[in-house]
Amino acid sequence: MSGIALAAASAAGAVLLAAGFVLGGFAARRGGRAADPGLGTPVERATFHTLHTASLAAPPLRAGLTEETARKAAGTLRSLLGTEALCLTDRGAVLAWDGPGEDHHRAHVPEQVAETLETGRSRSAHTGCADPDCPLRWAVIAPLTGEDGVLGALVVYGSRESAVLVRAATEVARWASVQLELAELDRSRTRIVEAEIRALRAQISPHFIFNSLAAIASFVRTDPERARELLLEFADFTRYSFRRHGEFAQLADELRSIEQYLALAGARFGDRLKVTLQIAPEVLPVTLPFLCLQPLVENAVKHGLQERERGCRVTIAARDAGAEAVVTVEDDGIGMDPEVLRAVLRGEHPAGSGIGLSNVDERLRQVYGTEYGLVIETGLGAGMKVTVRVPKYRPGVHRSAA
């Protein structure tokens, strides 16, 4: 079972256990009265209420443990447990309080949670409140945990000592901890994607930048207008490639960046580089991972012209395939030994092979599933054809597209 699936199972189990505790009290209070057939049985209504309430608390917690998210979740968690008051803390301070008694109980919370933060174990204790009108007599402290250990505590207050409340608070804290762990997984995934994009940006060779500027400079005297156009292409290309937001982009934007890259490469190689574009207009709005095509085109130009004086042709095609858009990048260059290609895709990068193919392949598999990795046809002296399939109606936007 994957980490996320295991987390989801744990979350479901925790909520159901908590629901069981709530249902027990619910049924007991109703004394077994007959259910209204139109509204469901008391158990069914209580189950729905518990799961619905838990679902309201999940989104804030999935954003991490902060004052804002704790404030949004505290009231819902208190409703879930049905207690007099509840607070959430991190390792240093109270983040949110819901219910009465904050004016004279909040200051004592850091002292009460210290043992739980240290041991990671739930505990209950008398609050020691001297106010005869205050209903907060007992506190249950349960740890909130993440990948790096105890992140904070859930403190639940009641009017009397209750073993059921201890168990319920502990299970709800476990469920909340699962949400916090999923938030950490989301942040970890974001860092990985950002690192992969930085790696792709790093692959934009300084030699390419130098050669592009040199080619532009060569036209300054002989063809100033073309030099100006190429300089604008260079500015737009670098601006797009180094933008700082968005994991996804539309195919139209990716193709525009590729056209700029090819215009700069064409200024250097002249007639040796021939390019054919075959783009179906209906697939231009399709969303795909940012910078996933440019490395494929760069690879085609590099290997297409390598050790060949007569030049090469690069063909870029994008077509509608029902529920998918299919993009192919093909060159008639020197090709690659299939064994070397397999090593590249495994992440074993032979000298000069670069990281573009393996990086793009891995990102596509992460976003869409293993069946959407690159399909590459090649052989020594046979050129190379790389095919990318992208689901049109499931754009893989785990986050909002740029």
VEXVEXZA-499971 format. One line per field, with one value per residue (C-alpha): residue in one letter; chain; x, y, z; residue number from 0. Coordinates in Angstrom, 3 decimals. Example, Ala and Ser with C-alpha at 12.3 -4.5 7.8 and 13.67 -1.06 7.14 Angstrom:
% VEXVEXZA-499971
nudo	A|S $
ropa	A|A $
X	12.300|13.670 $
Y	-4.500|-1.060 $
Z	7.800|7.140 $
lokol	0|1 $
//
This chain:
% VEXVEXZA-499971
nudo	M|S|G|I|A|L|A|A|A|S|A|A|G|A|V|L|L|A|A|G|F|V|L|G|G|F|A|A|R|R|G|G|R|A|A|D|P|G|L|G|T|P|V|E|R|A|T|F|H|T|L|H|T|A|S|L|A|A|P|P|L|R|A|G|L|T|E|E|T|A|R|K|A|A|G|T|L|R|S|L|L|G|T|E|A|L|C|L|T|D|R|G|A|V|L|A|W|D|G|P|G|E|D|H|H|R|A|H|V|P|E|Q|V|A|E|T|L|E|T|G|R|S|R|S|A|H|T|G|C|A|D|P|D|C|P|L|R|W|A|V|I|A|P|L|T|G|E|D|G|V|L|G|A|L|V|V|Y|G|S|R|E|S|A|V|L|V|R|A|A|T|E|V|A|R|W|A|S|V|Q|L|E|L|A|E|L|D|R|S|R|T|R|I|V|E|A|E|I|R|A|L|R|A|Q|I|S|P|H|F|I|F|N|S|L|A|A|I|A|S|F|V|R|T|D|P|E|R|A|R|E|L|L|L|E|F|A|D|F|T|R|Y|S|F|R|R|H|G|E|F|A|Q|L|A|D|E|L|R|S|I|E|Q|Y|L|A|L|A|G|A|R|F|G|D|R|L|K|V|T|L|Q|I|A|P|E|V|L|P|V|T|L|P|F|L|C|L|Q|P|L|V|E|N|A|V|K|H|G|L|Q|E|R|E|R|G|C|R|V|T|I|A|A|R|D|A|G|A|E|A|V|V|T|V|E|D|D|G|I|G|M|D|P|E|V|L|R|A|V|L|R|G|E|H|P|A|G|S|G|I|G|L|S|N|V|D|E|R|L|R|Q|V|Y|G|T|E|Y|G|L|V|I|E|T|G|L|G|A|G|M|K|V|T|V|R|V|P|K|Y|R|P|G|V|H|R|S|A|A $
ropa	A|A|A|A|A|A|A|A|A|A|A|A|A|A|A|A|A|A|A|A|A|A|A|A|A|A|A|A|A|A|A|A|A|A|A|A|A|A|A|A|A|A|A|A|A|A|A|A|A|A|A|A|A|A|A|A|A|A|A|A|A|A|A|A|A|A|A|A|A|A|A|A|A|A|A|A|A|A|A|A|A|A|A|A|A|A|A|A|A|A|A|A|A|A|A|A|A|A|A|A|A|A|A|A|A|A|A|A|A|A|A|A|A|A|A|A|A|A|A|A|A|A|A|A|A|A|A|A|A|A|A|A|A|A|A|A|A|A|A|A|A|A|A|A|A|A|A|A|A|A|A|A|A|A|A|A|A|A|A|A|A|A|A|A|A|A|A|A|A|A|A|A|A|A|A|A|A|A|A|A|A|A|A|A|A|A|A|A|A|A|A|A|A|A|A|A|A|A|A|A|A|A|A|A|A|A|A|A|A|A|A|A|A|A|A|A|A|A|A|A|A|A|A|A|A|A|A|A|A|A|A|A|A|A|A|A|A|A|A|A|A|A|A|A|A|A|A|A|A|A|A|A|A|A|A|A|A|A|A|A|A|A|A|A|A|A|A|A|A|A|A|A|A|A|A|A|A|A|A|A|A|A|A|A|A|A|A|A|A|A|A|A|A|A|A|A|A|A|A|A|A|A|A|A|A|A|A|A|A|A|A|A|A|A|A|A|A|A|A|A|A|A|A|A|A|A|A|A|A|A|A|A|A|A|A|A|A|A|A|A|A|A|A|A|A|A|A|A|A|A|A|A|A|A|A|A|A|A|A|A|A|A|A|A|A|A|A|A|A|A|A|A|A|A|A|A|A|A|A|A|A|A|A|A|A|A|A|A|A|A|A|A|A|A|A|A|A|A|A|A|A|A $
X	0.000|1.343|2.052|-0.956|-3.261|-2.040|-2.603|-6.112|-6.901|-5.588|-7.637|-10.801|-10.167|-9.583|-12.750|-14.803|-13.476|-14.277|-17.692|-18.211|-17.562|-19.903|-22.567|-22.467|-23.273|-25.817|-27.713|-27.588|-29.028|-31.861|-32.689|-33.349|-36.247|-37.711|-36.220|-38.055|-37.988|-37.628|-34.511|-32.802|-31.997|-30.210|-27.059|-27.255|-27.817|-24.974|-22.652|-23.441|-22.976|-19.623|-18.196|-19.498|-17.972|-14.644|-14.683|-15.009|-11.945|-9.747|-9.047|-7.512|-5.331|-4.192|-2.571|-0.349|-0.384|-0.486|-2.522|-4.855|-5.451|-5.783|-8.368|-10.379|-10.235|-10.719|-14.457|-15.141|-13.029|-14.817|-18.155|-16.891|-16.026|-18.903|-16.725|-16.898|-13.716|-10.778|-7.444|-4.668|-0.995|2.306|5.485|5.743|2.360|-1.419|-2.527|-6.315|-8.943|-12.638|-15.119|-15.264|-12.493|-9.757|-9.232|-7.896|-6.932|-4.889|-1.863|-1.531|-1.690|2.087|2.761|-0.013|1.144|4.885|4.869|2.871|5.170|8.134|6.802|4.302|1.714|-1.820|-2.687|-5.529|-5.242|-7.283|-7.196|-6.945|-9.393|-10.511|-13.489|-16.643|-18.583|-16.042|-17.041|-13.453|-12.464|-10.552|-8.235|-7.235|-3.969|-3.235|-0.208|-0.359|2.390|4.086|7.028|9.465|7.770|5.395|4.266|1.880|-1.080|-4.855|-6.235|-9.857|-11.671|-14.577|-16.580|-15.500|-13.013|-14.069|-12.299|-14.488|-13.346|-9.698|-10.128|-12.148|-9.663|-6.746|-8.363|-9.331|-5.766|-4.501|-6.874|-5.730|-2.114|-2.796|-4.054|-0.892|1.273|-0.559|0.175|3.858|3.673|2.152|4.954|7.536|6.056|6.121|9.792|10.571|8.760|10.511|13.862|13.097|12.183|15.369|17.303|15.649|16.429|20.030|20.161|19.590|23.232|25.402|26.849|23.384|23.015|26.498|25.966|22.547|23.977|26.912|24.506|22.462|25.644|26.617|23.466|23.818|25.754|24.499|20.801|19.851|16.141|16.744|19.130|16.367|13.802|16.180|16.971|13.261|12.898|15.822|14.287|10.878|12.434|14.505|11.628|9.310|11.907|12.810|9.357|8.791|5.200|3.132|3.843|1.689|1.280|-0.883|0.472|0.196|2.618|5.066|5.041|5.577|8.678|9.902|9.461|11.620|14.261|14.252|14.475|17.627|19.053|18.233|20.143|23.208|22.871|21.175|20.043|21.514|18.461|15.083|11.934|8.433|5.467|2.180|-0.130|-3.858|-5.491|-7.930|-5.133|-3.516|-5.471|-4.449|-2.549|0.721|3.701|5.758|8.939|8.278|8.630|11.542|14.138|12.860|13.289|16.718|17.706|16.434|18.461|21.577|21.529|20.147|23.107|25.780|28.507|26.474|27.513|24.458|22.108|18.877|15.139|13.174|9.435|7.119|3.527|0.559|-2.720|-6.075|-6.510|-9.928|-9.444|-5.745|-3.442|-0.413|2.778|5.736|9.233|11.205|14.631|16.541|19.898|22.378|19.967|20.996|21.879|18.737|20.858|22.240|18.708|17.485|20.347|19.377|15.741|16.864|18.661|22.128|23.363|26.300|28.594|26.928|23.479|21.996|19.080|16.199|14.727|14.758|13.481|10.537|9.740|9.658|7.516|4.939|4.705|4.300|1.523|-0.495|0.590|3.189|1.348|2.049|5.827|7.768|7.618|10.931|11.799|15.468|18.489|22.023|21.824|18.028|17.148|14.824|11.083|9.731|5.993|4.195|0.582|-1.410|-4.990|-7.111|-9.845|-7.663|-4.893|-2.976|-3.426|-2.957|-2.504|-3.981|-2.359|-0.429 $
Y	0.000|3.479|6.098|8.167|5.135|4.086|7.604|7.642|4.289|5.493|8.667|6.720|4.380|7.237|9.040|5.884|5.170|8.719|8.318|5.193|7.079|9.882|7.427|5.643|8.822|9.835|6.555|6.531|10.045|9.089|6.060|3.899|5.988|4.941|6.608|8.844|6.781|9.952|11.109|7.785|6.052|7.904|5.928|6.876|10.552|10.554|8.824|11.412|14.283|12.935|12.302|15.614|17.496|15.707|16.615|20.307|20.163|18.389|21.213|23.650|20.925|19.852|23.306|22.634|23.678|27.474|30.036|30.515|26.819|25.994|28.776|27.408|23.813|24.324|24.978|22.026|19.682|20.867|20.171|16.730|15.857|17.731|19.171|22.365|23.830|22.875|24.344|23.545|24.257|23.916|23.202|26.760|28.418|28.141|28.598|28.635|28.342|27.550|27.722|29.423|29.731|31.119|34.151|32.112|28.739|29.714|30.847|27.376|25.403|25.388|23.850|21.267|20.111|19.997|16.320|15.240|17.197|15.453|11.868|11.849|10.158|11.276|12.121|13.568|15.858|18.018|21.630|22.954|25.722|27.674|29.358|27.563|28.663|27.392|24.096|23.220|20.722|18.070|18.330|15.620|16.356|14.347|14.777|16.032|14.313|14.528|12.998|14.788|13.824|15.738|19.008|20.184|19.125|18.876|19.873|18.975|20.243|18.598|19.006|15.630|12.862|10.513|7.499|7.819|11.410|10.348|7.711|10.005|12.878|10.530|9.138|12.576|13.758|10.793|11.686|15.323|14.117|12.214|15.447|17.235|14.435|14.747|18.493|17.643|15.238|17.995|20.376|17.669|16.988|20.716|20.905|17.908|19.422|22.762|20.973|19.148|22.400|24.010|21.064|21.569|25.269|24.460|22.336|25.426|25.408|28.473|27.533|27.917|31.355|32.388|31.062|32.741|36.098|35.598|34.810|37.904|40.012|38.730|40.321|43.696|45.238|43.168|42.847|45.081|44.299|40.553|41.150|43.079|40.304|37.630|39.669|39.908|36.140|35.552|37.811|36.095|32.620|33.256|35.045|32.078|29.442|31.130|32.159|31.464|30.291|27.379|23.675|23.487|25.404|25.284|23.511|26.783|28.492|25.587|25.604|29.361|28.972|26.153|28.343|30.989|28.385|27.135|30.670|31.221|27.832|28.579|31.855|29.844|26.796|28.407|25.979|22.991|22.998|22.423|22.412|21.179|21.981|20.058|21.332|20.643|23.861|21.969|20.710|24.113|24.718|21.331|21.612|19.757|19.982|23.145|22.800|19.166|19.640|22.046|19.464|17.012|19.566|20.565|16.903|16.501|19.500|18.396|14.788|15.665|17.901|15.984|14.656|15.606|18.277|17.961|19.073|17.511|17.927|18.197|17.528|18.561|17.360|17.651|15.928|15.202|11.559|11.550|11.786|12.524|14.925|13.288|15.281|13.858|15.256|13.527|14.037|12.224|12.474|9.923|8.270|6.458|2.957|1.544|0.297|3.789|5.170|2.734|3.822|7.462|6.788|4.905|8.045|6.722|9.622|8.757|11.640|14.164|12.554|15.295|14.949|16.146|12.827|11.133|14.285|14.672|10.948|10.957|14.077|12.699|9.444|11.300|13.513|11.113|7.607|5.106|4.444|8.024|7.887|8.795|6.417|6.590|4.953|5.084|3.193|4.004|6.002|5.831|9.159|9.420|9.836|10.789|10.573|12.312|11.491|13.915|13.316|16.185|16.040|15.129|17.676|16.433|19.707|18.509|22.222|24.999|25.455|28.594 $
Z	0.000|-0.905|1.742|0.699|0.618|4.061|5.346|3.914|5.511|8.852|8.549|7.809|10.730|13.131|12.080|12.347|15.829|16.883|15.309|17.367|20.578|19.566|18.428|21.738|23.615|20.998|21.208|25.004|25.216|22.890|24.986|21.960|20.658|17.330|14.303|11.881|8.664|6.617|8.475|9.011|12.270|15.084|14.273|10.587|11.410|13.908|11.438|8.776|11.244|12.428|8.973|7.643|10.554|10.076|6.382|7.297|9.538|6.983|4.456|6.984|8.494|5.033|4.788|7.831|11.479|11.719|13.664|10.705|9.994|13.700|14.118|11.169|12.452|16.202|16.168|13.902|16.019|19.161|17.487|16.470|20.086|21.727|24.498|26.569|25.072|22.863|21.884|19.417|20.033|18.260|20.199|21.464|21.858|21.768|18.162|18.602|21.340|20.937|23.790|27.214|29.786|27.552|29.786|32.712|31.196|28.138|30.132|31.725|28.467|27.689|31.102|30.653|27.211|27.976|28.991|25.921|23.600|25.196|25.318|22.436|24.693|25.495|29.090|31.160|34.153|36.503|35.372|38.943|38.100|41.196|39.508|40.757|37.666|35.146|33.466|32.510|35.196|33.261|30.294|27.810|25.989|22.809|20.540|16.964|15.015|11.629|9.814|12.127|15.403|17.662|16.061|18.763|20.868|20.860|24.287|25.031|28.138|29.924|33.105|34.515|34.011|31.200|29.717|26.597|26.088|26.425|23.747|21.470|21.769|21.094|17.941|16.637|17.273|15.255|12.436|12.549|12.511|9.288|7.700|8.833|7.408|4.078|4.183|4.644|1.695|-0.440|0.533|-0.125|-3.571|-4.343|-3.375|-5.600|-8.583|-8.033|-7.877|-11.119|-12.859|-11.556|-12.983|-16.365|-16.266|-15.430|-18.568|-20.701|-21.630|-21.069|-24.457|-25.997|-24.405|-25.532|-29.052|-29.302|-28.310|-30.691|-33.535|-32.719|-32.637|-36.089|-37.557|-35.846|-38.758|-41.680|-40.759|-37.792|-38.092|-37.800|-34.881|-33.134|-33.754|-32.482|-29.389|-28.606|-29.151|-26.785|-24.122|-24.357|-24.327|-21.196|-19.464|-20.026|-19.113|-15.838|-14.685|-10.988|-10.767|-11.996|-12.408|-15.545|-18.777|-21.870|-24.933|-26.853|-24.433|-24.542|-28.348|-28.467|-26.267|-28.526|-31.614|-29.941|-29.128|-32.722|-34.099|-32.043|-33.034|-36.675|-36.498|-35.551|-37.801|-40.785|-43.483|-41.632|-39.324|-40.944|-38.817|-39.586|-37.303|-37.593|-34.841|-34.548|-33.228|-30.985|-28.709|-28.068|-24.793|-23.335|-20.031|-19.490|-17.103|-17.510|-19.590|-20.537|-24.325|-24.658|-23.424|-26.039|-28.821|-27.553|-27.522|-31.112|-32.335|-30.476|-31.669|-35.082|-35.918|-34.037|-36.348|-39.423|-41.880|-44.067|-41.281|-40.052|-39.967|-36.717|-36.898|-34.082|-34.272|-31.924|-32.698|-31.119|-30.076|-28.459|-24.697|-25.178|-26.959|-28.567|-29.133|-31.064|-31.488|-34.239|-35.800|-38.563|-36.792|-35.479|-33.058|-29.888|-28.800|-27.075|-24.163|-23.604|-23.812|-21.158|-18.898|-19.412|-18.487|-15.371|-14.281|-15.119|-17.205|-19.459|-20.240|-22.511|-22.386|-20.206|-17.821|-19.994|-21.124|-17.710|-15.988|-18.359|-18.249|-14.448|-14.224|-16.673|-14.708|-11.420|-12.749|-14.922|-13.907|-15.114|-18.365|-19.483|-19.584|-22.709|-25.671|-27.551|-30.856|-31.847|-33.072|-34.153|-37.368|-37.341|-35.724|-32.738|-32.216|-28.786|-28.100|-25.235|-24.404|-22.220|-20.976|-22.294|-19.686|-16.714|-17.087|-14.066|-12.268|-8.713|-8.132|-10.181|-13.540|-14.255 $
lokol	0|1|2|3|4|5|6|7|8|9|10|11|12|13|14|15|16|17|18|19|20|21|22|23|24|25|26|27|28|29|30|31|32|33|34|35|36|37|38|39|40|41|42|43|44|45|46|47|48|49|50|51|52|53|54|55|56|57|58|59|60|61|62|63|64|65|66|67|68|69|70|71|72|73|74|75|76|77|78|79|80|81|82|83|84|85|86|87|88|89|90|91|92|93|94|95|96|97|98|99|100|101|102|103|104|105|106|107|108|109|110|111|112|113|114|115|116|117|118|119|120|121|122|123|124|125|126|127|128|129|130|131|132|133|134|135|136|137|138|139|140|141|142|143|144|145|146|147|148|149|150|151|152|153|154|155|156|157|158|159|160|161|162|163|164|165|166|167|168|169|170|171|172|173|174|175|176|177|178|179|180|181|182|183|184|185|186|187|188|189|190|191|192|193|194|195|196|197|198|199|200|201|202|203|204|205|206|207|208|209|210|211|212|213|214|215|216|217|218|219|220|221|222|223|224|225|226|227|228|229|230|231|232|233|234|235|236|237|238|239|240|241|242|243|244|245|246|247|248|249|250|251|252|253|254|255|256|257|258|259|260|261|262|263|264|265|266|267|268|269|270|271|272|273|274|275|276|277|278|279|280|281|282|283|284|285|286|287|288|289|290|291|292|293|294|295|296|297|298|299|300|301|302|303|304|305|306|307|308|309|310|311|312|313|314|315|316|317|318|319|320|321|322|323|324|325|326|327|328|329|330|331|332|333|334|335|336|337|338|339|340|341|342|343|344|345|346|347|348|349|350|351|352|353|354|355|356|357|358|359|360|361|362|363|364|365|366|367|368|369|370|371|372|373|374|375|376|377|378|379|380|381|382|383|384|385|386|387|388|389|390|391|392|393|394|395|396|397|398|399|400|401 $
//
